[in-house]
């Protein structure tokens, strides 16, 4: 009977190992300015465009990856490692920074900055 339990556990382990790893990127923070798109690429390939309230999920092979995010002015790059079956979550925030409101008052537009937070 013990052999059957061990075999079942091995079968479950093999099944779980077949589930892909994934990364989810959201843009839902209340700190977000809510304007301008944010472009996301993973491992050099365009993954999607996030407007405020959007999210995207990509299945990836386990291992080392690189996510690059930009709002056409500010670029941020985050390396991350995915274990088999792991799901990582990142929050992207497009926010005002030093001088944004002064520029907006004078020129009608101002720079927005990008922050990437790894969510637990």
Buried (B, 14 or more C-beta within 10 A) or exposed (E): EEEEEEEEEEEEEEEEEEEBBBBBBBBEBEEBBBEBBBBBBBBEEEBBEBEBEBBBEBEBEBEEBEBBBBBEEBEBEBEBEBEEEBBBBBBBBBBBBEEBEEBEEEEEEBBBBBBBBEEE
